[in-house]
Amino acid sequence: MEVVASVDDLRVVILDLDEGQQIPWHHHSEITDHFICMAGPMTISMRDPDHVVRLEAGDSWTVAPKRPHEVTGENGRACKFAIVQGVGVYDYVPDDSPLSKEMSNER
C-alpha cells in the first residue's frame, strides 16, 4: 500500500492486489471510499443491499459509510486501484463473519 496523501479527514492510497489477494468484508464508520481502478478488472462486492460492480482501468465507484464491502481482482486476478477516503476519521471495521475474521487475521 502506498499512501499518496494523508491529512486529518482525508487520505489517498494506492493498492496492488496480487493474484488471489483481497480486501476482506469490512465497512467504515464515517468515511466514503472512492475507488478508481488503475489496472484490472476488479470487483467491489457490497451488502445492504447486495450489489457487485466490475471496474476496468479508468472506471470509478463510491461506497458509502457503514456499507459492508470487499474488493478483489476479477476471478482472483491481480488489480491496482486508488482509493480516496474521507471526509472523516478513518477506521476499518471487519465484518463479523467467521470467514472475514479469518481473512482479516491473515492480512
TIRO-547939 format. One record per residue: x, y, z of N, C-alpha, C in turn. Coordinates in steps of 0.02 Angstrom, whole numbers, plus 50000, padded with zeros to 5 digits. Layout:
BEGIN
{pt {X,Y,Z},{X,Y,Z},{X,Y,Z}},
...
END
This chain:
BEGIN
{pt {50042,49941,50000},{50000,50000,50000},{50045,50062,50000}},
{pt {50029,50108,49956},{50065,50171,49952},{50018,50227,49973}},
{pt {50036,50263,50027},{49997,50320,50048},{50020,50380,50008}},
{pt {49976,50406,49967},{49992,50463,49924},{49984,50529,49963}},
{pt {49932,50533,50003},{49918,50593,50043},{49877,50573,50104}},
{pt {49889,50608,50159},{49851,50594,50220},{49848,50658,50262}},
{pt {49788,50681,50275},{49776,50737,50320},{49722,50715,50369}},
{pt {49702,50758,50415},{49656,50738,50468},{49594,50701,50444}},
{pt {49560,50725,50394},{49496,50696,50374},{49496,50664,50305}},
{pt {49554,50653,50276},{49557,50627,50207},{49623,50591,50196}},
{pt {49620,50536,50158},{49681,50503,50138},{49672,50474,50069}},
{pt {49728,50468,50034},{49729,50439,49967},{49783,50385,49967}},
{pt {49762,50324,49948},{49809,50268,49946},{49804,50232,49879}},
{pt {49859,50200,49860},{49860,50157,49801},{49875,50086,49825}},
{pt {49833,50039,49803},{49840,49970,49824},{49850,49925,49764}},
{pt {49896,49878,49770},{49906,49824,49721},{49884,49760,49755}},
{pt {49836,49725,49725},{49817,49659,49749},{49847,49608,49702}},
{pt {49887,49563,49729},{49915,49509,49689},{49862,49457,49676}},
{pt {49876,49412,49630},{49830,49358,49615},{49810,49322,49680}},
{pt {49745,49313,49690},{49720,49278,49749},{49710,49321,49811}},
{pt {49735,49383,49810},{49726,49427,49868},{49659,49463,49864}},
{pt {49636,49486,49922},{49575,49526,49926},{49577,49570,49987}},
{pt {49535,49620,49987},{49521,49659,50047},{49457,49629,50075}},
{pt {49459,49596,50133},{49401,49561,50160},{49342,49608,50176}},
{pt {49285,49577,50187},{49224,49614,50204},{49237,49659,50264}},
{pt {49217,49722,50257},{49226,49772,50309},{49182,49832,50293}},
{pt {49181,49880,50339},{49149,49944,50325},{49188,49999,50362}},
{pt {49169,50060,50348},{49199,50118,50382},{49142,50157,50416}},
{pt {49154,50181,50476},{49102,50215,50514},{49083,50283,50486}},
{pt {49134,50321,50463},{49121,50390,50440},{49138,50403,50367}},
{pt {49191,50372,50343},{49217,50392,50278},{49182,50357,50219}},
{pt {49185,50389,50162},{49163,50361,50099},{49226,50338,50062}},
{pt {49223,50278,50032},{49278,50254,49990},{49262,50271,49918}},
{pt {49308,50308,49886},{49302,50325,49815},{49356,50284,49779}},
{pt {49336,50231,49744},{49383,50186,49710},{49394,50209,49638}},
{pt {49457,50207,49616},{49475,50220,49546},{49519,50163,49523}},
{pt {49494,50124,49476},{49531,50066,49451},{49588,50091,49406}},
{pt {49649,50067,49421},{49707,50086,49382},{49728,50029,49335}},
{pt {49718,49967,49357},{49732,49907,49316},{49685,49853,49341}},
{pt {49650,49823,49297},{49600,49774,49319},{49590,49721,49267}},
{pt {49530,49696,49266},{49471,49720,49302},{49471,49700,49375}},
{pt {49429,49735,49413},{49421,49722,49485},{49347,49721,49501}},
{pt {49331,49692,49559},{49261,49692,49580},{49256,49718,49651}},
{pt {49202,49754,49663},{49184,49777,49730},{49116,49746,49745}},
{pt {49114,49703,49796},{49051,49672,49817},{49026,49709,49878}},
{pt {48961,49723,49879},{48932,49762,49934},{48870,49726,49962}},
{pt {48854,49743,50023},{48793,49718,50056},{48750,49778,50076}},
{pt {48688,49763,50093},{48640,49813,50119},{48628,49870,50070}},
{pt {48603,49859,50011},{48584,49796,49980},{48642,49763,49944}},
{pt {48633,49698,49927},{48685,49661,49891},{48693,49690,49821}},
{pt {48756,49700,49802},{48771,49727,49735},{48845,49713,49721}},
{pt {48860,49696,49659},{48929,49686,49637},{48941,49731,49577}},
{pt {48996,49768,49579},{49014,49811,49524},{49082,49790,49497}},
{pt {49090,49792,49432},{49152,49774,49398},{49182,49838,49370}},
{pt {49246,49850,49386},{49280,49910,49362},{49337,49891,49317}},
{pt {49344,49926,49261},{49401,49922,49216},{49445,49983,49229}},
{pt {49506,49982,49203},{49551,50039,49211},{49516,50103,49190}},
{pt {49518,50153,49234},{49486,50217,49221},{49416,50224,49250}},
{pt {49384,50168,49269},{49318,50170,49300},{49323,50187,49373}},
{pt {49269,50214,49401},{49268,50230,49473},{49201,50210,49503}},
{pt {49201,50204,49570},{49142,50185,49607},{49149,50212,49678}},
{pt {49093,50227,49709},{49092,50253,49777},{49053,50207,49823}},
{pt {49081,50193,49882},{49047,50154,49933},{49037,50199,49994}},
{pt {48974,50205,50014},{48955,50249,50069},{48978,50222,50137}},
{pt {48983,50266,50187},{49000,50244,50255},{48949,50191,50278}},
{pt {48973,50146,50320},{48934,50093,50352},{48910,50038,50305}},
{pt {48926,50042,50241},{48905,49990,50194},{48960,49937,50189}},
{pt {48945,49874,50209},{48996,49821,50204},{49016,49809,50132}},
{pt {49082,49799,50122},{49107,49786,50055},{49173,49747,50058}},
{pt {49189,49714,50002},{49253,49681,49993},{49277,49697,49923}},
{pt {49343,49692,49914},{49373,49711,49850},{49419,49654,49828}},
{pt {49412,49636,49764},{49454,49583,49735},{49470,49599,49662}},
{pt {49522,49568,49637},{49532,49567,49565},{49480,49519,49536}},
{pt {49455,49533,49477},{49405,49490,49447},{49432,49419,49440}},
{pt {49392,49370,49461},{49412,49300,49458},{49478,49286,49493}},
{pt {49492,49323,49546},{49553,49312,49585},{49617,49337,49553}},
{pt {49611,49374,49499},{49671,49400,49466},{49697,49463,49502}},
{pt {49756,49485,49483},{49786,49546,49512},{49749,49608,49488}},
{pt {49752,49661,49528},{49724,49725,49508},{49760,49780,49547}},
{pt {49752,49842,49523},{49782,49900,49556},{49730,49956,49556}},
{pt {49724,49990,49612},{49674,50043,49616},{49695,50096,49667}},
{pt {49666,50155,49658},{49674,50209,49706},{49609,50215,49745}},
{pt {49616,50235,49809},{49556,50249,49850},{49566,50318,49881}},
{pt {49516,50360,49871},{49512,50423,49907},{49463,50409,49964}},
{pt {49486,50417,50026},{49446,50400,50085},{49434,50462,50128}},
{pt {49371,50480,50134},{49353,50538,50175},{49282,50558,50161}},
{pt {49259,50606,50188},{49289,50651,50237},{49267,50624,50306}},
{pt {49315,50621,50352},{49302,50596,50419},{49361,50556,50445}},
{pt {49353,50528,50503},{49406,50489,50535},{49407,50420,50504}},
{pt {49466,50398,50481},{49474,50332,50450},{49469,50278,50504}},
{pt {49431,50225,50489},{49433,50164,50528},{49419,50106,50480}},
{pt {49434,50046,50503},{49423,49984,50464},{49388,49936,50512}},
{pt {49324,49924,50500},{49284,49882,50544},{49270,49817,50507}},
{pt {49305,49761,50527},{49293,49697,50493},{49222,49673,50502}},
{pt {49197,49638,50451},{49134,49605,50455},{49139,49552,50509}},
{pt {49083,49534,50541},{49086,49487,50597},{49078,49414,50577}},
{pt {49081,49399,50512},{49076,49329,50492},{49141,49292,50507}},
{pt {49138,49228,50522},{49200,49190,50537},{49251,49192,50480}},
{pt {49228,49187,50417},{49275,49188,50361},{49310,49255,50357}},
{pt {49273,49310,50366},{49302,49376,50363},{49353,49386,50418}},
{pt {49338,49362,50479},{49384,49369,50534},{49448,49330,50519}},
{pt {49441,49270,50491},{49500,49230,50474},{49542,49265,50422}},
{pt {49511,49294,50371},{49548,49328,50319},{49580,49392,50345}},
{pt {49546,49427,50390},{49574,49488,50420},{49637,49472,50459}},
{pt {49637,49415,50493},{49696,49395,50533},{49755,49377,50489}},
{pt {49742,49358,50427},{49795,49339,50380},{49828,49399,50348}},
{pt {49796,49457,50350},{49824,49517,50317},{49884,49543,50352}},
END
